[in-house]
Amino acid sequence: PYWGNMFRPLDDPGYPWLGLWTTLPIMGVWYWCTDQVIVQRALGAKNNVHAKAGSILAGFLKILPIFIMVMPGMIARVLYADSIACPDPESCVYHCDNE
């Protein structure tokens, strides 16, 4: 009903605004700072081998949050399907608006 509203109540189960305003800047800084790390490692390297190795290391740091945040959730959804995933169609319609 109020999807266009940016500031929702703190107890909103879907998107509490405090979580969005604290998490999104942290993730944005992480993303853009690792871009800068890649560029700095390539430009400040002694030779091409060091530039390539530094870029690969910085690229690994860039995808690290996926393995820290997304993969455990995916694994938990598979392991605990009765409590995390939609165990019955009624709860799926209630939570996801999906059948």
Residue pairs with C-beta under 8 A, 6 or more apart in sequence:
2 8
6 17
7 17
8 14
8 15
8 16
8 17
9 16
9 17
10 16
10 17
10 18
27 65
30 65
31 62
34 58
34 61
34 62
35 62
37 58
37 61
38 54
38 55
38 58
38 59
38 62
41 51
41 54
41 55
41 57
41 58
42 51
42 54
42 55
43 51
45 51
45 54
76 84
77 84
77 85
81 87
86 92
86 95
86 96
86 98
89 99
92 98
92 99
93 99
